[in-house]
Amino acid sequence: MPHFPKPFFKKGRGVWYVEIDRKQVNLGPDKDDAFRRYHQLMSQPQPKYVAADSVLGVVDAYLEWCSKHRATDTYRWYRDRLQEFARHIAPTLSVAQLRPFHVQQWIDAREGWADGSRRNAIRAVKRAFKWAEEQGYIDRSPVAHMKKPKGGKREIIVGQEEFDEILSLAPDRGFRDLVIVTWETGCRPQESLIVEARHVDLVNQRWVFQQSEEKSRSAMRVVYLTDRALEIVKRLMLAHSEGPLFRNSAGEPWTADSVNCAFTRIRVRMGRRLLKATRTAKDKRRKLLYIDEESVTALAATMRREQCDGKPKSEARLQWEARQRLTNKAAVAIAPKYSLYALRHTWMNRLLTSGVDALTVAILAGHRDPSTLARYYQHLSLNPKHLLAQAKKAVG
């Protein structure tokens, strides 16, 4: 008898999924609708191959090329977005038939996406078809002139007090080590997550990644360690002679997802403090009054429908969990969006404002093109104190 995959529910996302051909298909948050779509998918014949001039053919070819010529995290970044796009369009859609509105319809269907997510989605699709044009697979990219939403501020600047608070709320020592080393060195997240003892040059106080391990695979990457970072790295080398140095309390290497989860927990705790501080005297009679009852009831009803087999939860328990989930969502929304990239961004900003020349900062940060700094740090041109200090240096 043929084996059919079964739908499963991800509590963290509140969405049903089914895995088909090693790809997770989003079935939506409602259980009844999810199973209805699941049965529709199972009744459809699966294509055995993809035509070379089809949109899916370009996507598959580009991802195969990325898997061989780009860093693992870069490949995964494109894979997640392009496979999502591929699931949205018709399997038989050809490159000649593809129009920008196909991409726009896919993006508009994702109501929860922020501007940054929409921008990245368009960027991924445009890059795949630009690559296909450069390689001669297609005559021209059908989405070359599609405009991306304007990007906002790239990252926040983390102050010293904020950084100290992040450390105080860090879930464990392993995460604090990762955060401190990023703050001290400005390394990329994909570098700190893969660094091993074999990459460490203790004599010259640095990490050395060979060309094949570097982000663009175009040159060797060197990350210099401060004394504080070196002390942490030495301790981790004694604990982990093989495999990634940075690990969580369970001894597992940190991943991009687990790092994001750790920062989310920190943001929840910070946001709850802010919410608590802004409550009025009347609100104090109820712990979570800033969440309206209608939203709690609606979410509890959804959670009730999504309960899996087993002992059902009481109405009071569902109401409590719904209130907690909505409170955490509100807390995250008002807390700063901390990340390892924000710490790296802060590190570069700190160097530039302290007088380190842009070329040196670019080299230390691993930028091949120093003009990258000009694009990401234009805010310094609006800082009169910084510009005045630089002008005084110019005249001695």
C-alpha positions, -999 to 999 in steps of 0.1 A, spaced: 0 0 0 13 35 -8 25 56 22 9 91 26 25 117 48 4 129 77 -3 165 87 14 178 118 9 209 139 37 233 150 27 249 182 54 276 180 40 289 147 4 279 153 2 263 118 -5 229 103 21 214 79 26 183 58 59 171 44 59 162 7 91 153 -12 111 166 18 94 200 16 71 213 44 39 226 29 20 252 50 -16 241 54 -28 271 75 -38 276 111 -73 262 110 -75 224 115 -105 218 93 -92 239 64 -57 224 68 -71 188 64 -93 199 35 -62 213 17 -42 182 27 -67 159 10 -67 181 -21 -29 178 -23 -29 141 -18 -54 137 -47 -33 156 -71 -8 137 -92 28 147 -84 50 158 -114 78 134 -122 100 159 -138 103 196 -145 108 211 -179 141 229 -184 124 262 -194 99 262 -165 100 284 -135 105 254 -112 134 243 -134 152 276 -129 145 275 -92 159 239 -89 189 247 -110 198 278 -90 194 261 -57 216 232 -69 243 258 -79 240 276 -46 245 243 -27 278 239 -44 291 274 -47 277 293 -17 280 289 21 255 266 38 235 294 54 233 313 22 220 283 4 194 278 31 183 314 29 175 311 -8 161 276 -4 135 287 22 122 316 1 124 300 -34 107 268 -23 79 288 -8 75 306 -41 76 274 -60 48 260 -39 26 290 -47 29 290 -85 15 265 -110 40 236 -116 37 240 -154 43 278 -154 71 286 -180 97 313 -178 80 330 -208 47 331 -189 61 344 -156 53 380 -148 60 403 -118 24 400 -107 29 363 -101 56 372 -75 34 400 -61 4 377 -57 26 352 -37 38 380 -14 4 396 -10 -10 361 2 14 363 31 -4 389 52 19 384 82 51 394 64 68 426 73 83 449 47 117 433 53 104 398 46 86 410 14 118 427 3 139 396 8 113 374 -10 115 396 -41 153 398 -38 155 359 -38 134 355 -69 151 383 -88 185 368 -80 176 333 -92 164 346 -126 193 370 -129 216 340 -124 197 320 -150 202 349 -175 239 352 -167 244 314 -172 225 314 -205 195 293 -194 171 321 -203 174 351 -226 163 376 -200 149 377 -165 111 383 -165 113 400 -131 144 421 -137 125 454 -134 104 444 -104 108 470 -77 116 459 -41 100 477 -11 123 503 3 144 490 32 141 506 65 169 510 91 191 479 88 197 472 125 194 489 158 224 502 178 227 484 211 239 506 240 261 494 268 233 494 293 211 474 268 239 450 262 243 444 300 205 438 302 207 412 274 235 394 293 214 394 325 184 379 307 205 354 286 191 318 291 224 302 299 262 307 299 266 293 264 244 320 250 262 347 269 295 334 255 281 337 220 267 372 226 299 385 242 322 372 214 299 388 188 299 421 207 337 420 210 347 409 175 318 419 151 319 384 136 290 373 113 265 349 129 273 322 103 310 324 115 304 322 152 279 293 147 304 271 127 338 281 143 357 251 156 390 247 175 408 240 142 399 276 131 416 292 161 450 307 157 460 313 194 494 328 185 479 356 164 447 358 185 423 352 156 399 328 138 409 318 102 383 304 78 396 291 45 382 303 12 358 274 9 342 283 43 339 320 37 306 336 30 313 345 -7 340 318 -11 362 344 -27 389 349 -1 401 337 33 383 353 62 400 363 94 383 374 127 405 390 153 398 383 189 399 408 218 414 396 251 379 391 265 368 371 234 401 351 235 395 340 271 361 326 262 374 309 231 402 292 251 377 279 276 355 265 249 384 249 231 391 228 262 355 217 264 350 210 227 381 199 208 360 189 179 328 204 164 314 238 169 327 257 199 295 276 209 268 253 224 237 255 245 232 241 280 222 207 265 256 205 247 240 211 212 256 236 188 237 268 184 217 272 152 202 303 136 167 292 148 178 284 183 196 318 185 164 336 173 144 317 199 168 328 227 166 364 216 128 361 215 127 349 251 148 379 261 125 402 242 95 387 259 109 393 293 120 429 284 86 436 268 67 423 298 86 447 320 77 476 297 40 465 297 40 462 335 55 497 338 29 513 316 -2 498 333 -25 522 351 -35 519 387 -69 505 376 -52 479 354 -32 465 383 -63 447 396 -58 423 367 -24 409 358 -28 410 320 -56 436 314 -38 450 284 -50 420 263 -87 424 254 -110 396 262 -124 392 227 -89 383 214 -84 359 242 -117 341 236 -111 339 198 -76 325 203 -88 300 229 -115 288 205 -88 282 178 -66 264 202 -96 242 212 -101 231 176 -64 224 171 -61 201 202 -46 168 192 -57 134 205 -53 129 242 -68 145 273 -85 177 263 -76 209 282 -101 227 303 -116 260 292 -98 278 320 -65 263 309 -71 273 273 -80 308 283 -49 311 304 -26 298 276 -43 321 251 -38 351 274 -1 342 279 4 338 241 -11 372 233 8 388 261 41 374 248 32 386 213 25 421 227 57 421 247 78 411 217 62 438 196 73 466 219 108 452 227 138 461 205 146 435 178 179 422 191 199 398 171 235 388 165 235 410 134 224 439 156 255 433 178 277 431 147 262 463 134 268 480 167 304 468 167 311 484 133 293 516 144 314 517 175 346 515 155 336 541 130 325 566 157 357 560 177 378 572 147 389 539 130 391 545 93 365 530 70 389 508 51 402 492 83 366 486 96 357 470 62 387 447 64 380 437 100 343 431 92 351 410 61 335 433 35 351 429 1 338 463 -9 344 492 15 314 510 -1 292 486 18 298 507 49 286 538 32 253 521 24 247 507 58 260 535 80 246 566 63 231 576 97 266 588 107 262 616 81 234 629 103 254 630 135 269 665 138 291 656 167 307 628 148 313 649 117 327 678 137 352 655 154 363 641 121 366 676 106 389 686 135 411 655 129 415 665 93 431 698 102 451 684 131 
